């Protein structure tokens, strides 16, 4: 069973969708296209989390456990609470309180990419 990502990102999330399409163009200019598989629409979400060093460390620990390729469940705001599969291949963190210590306010940004299973 896949773990559930339970932290809430900032309200200003940005999602995008892409379609995998196979196309073949012929010499007379005609092009034939078809969807690549039954799950050819893929979403990705750029997310930002802000909070204490402990909160950001917990999120990093979760993402590190999944190593960029192990899927986890998360529900974007537009999915009506449906838990979909995602992975996260990279993240960036910064101390936005500028105090140079682990205390203060931290930020973590990452991109969740939709996954599918048979």
Steps between C-alpha positions, in 0.01 A plus 500: 500500500630844412561763768286815500662842475302694764655848505308792350683728256449872480181609327695627197555162335551471126393189315548405137381217277674345202378243250722223364423472130653283229504672160609407152531759223481386141666649190185671379464694829237270650557422868347217698496515881385272780516513879798313646338245730188510714652751745633753252409807709764570764481771765782672683477743789754760615458522876644718775496423870595746775548435867738418779824311447332195656204509258728536196727223633197269526404572138859445384515171690180381328629598154844350569337169599337486154834567324348676199350185349283331763141627466290644781140617525393866506181687415527823300227756560330427165462123559201515740699323771605209279846375598711468184851358458799739477877513515738784578842491337647814659435774751659827610508640851591839639505681832279798424536655845867572415623433852753238388383246756260209496243711681269737321293457188601257226371441150500186286398497134451187293316357200267203530465295180201273453558125482282207400493133590356204313 
